[in-house]
Amino acid sequence: MEEWANDHDQAASLPLDPVLDIKAVSLLAESLLAHRGSDIVIDAEQVERLGAQSLQVLLSAVATWRADGHLLEVANPSEAFTEGLRVFGIDDQSWLKHPHVG
């Protein structure tokens, strides 16, 4: 993780809402698109519920940032966030441990 620490300091921060259900999808997508082309740290500390549609938006962001060659990190994942990943079959250890997707 040290190799991207300098990039991390310059990354935009995007805190996630506590409830990431169908109602949160549009705002989440808009917020992510506003940061496209720059490094971003998504703060998942406050997440209490992760819905399928919001997870799809986040997974799409990971793919987009990877294709664009930018850093995307999910920081401070709450227990509910990581459990939500597991429920949907996402390996939280590999997904959260490789923030530099470029």
C-alpha positions, 0 to 999 in steps of 0.5 A, a space after each residue: 500500500 505504501 507505493 500509492 500513499 503519495 497518490 492517496 493524499 491527492 485523491 478526492 474523497 467520496 463518503 458513501 451514504 449509510 443506506 445504499 438502496 435503489 433510492 441512492 443509486 442515481 446520486 451515487 452514480 452522479 457523484 462518481 461521474 463527477 470524479 471521473 478522470 481523477 483518483 478517488 477514495 470512497 469512504 464506506 465507513 458509514 454504510 449500514 446497508 448495501 443494495 445490489 444496484 449500488 454495488 453494481 454502480 461501485 463495480 462499474 466504477 472500479 472497472 471504469 477507473 481501472 480502464 482510465 488508469 486511475 486510483 480507486 480505493 474503498 477506505 474504512 469499509 464498515 462491517 455492513 459494507 463488507 458483509 454486503 459484498 460477501 452476500 453478493 459473492 464479492 471477495 472483499 479481501 481481494 477487492 478492498 486490498 488492491 486500491 491501485 487499479 491502474 
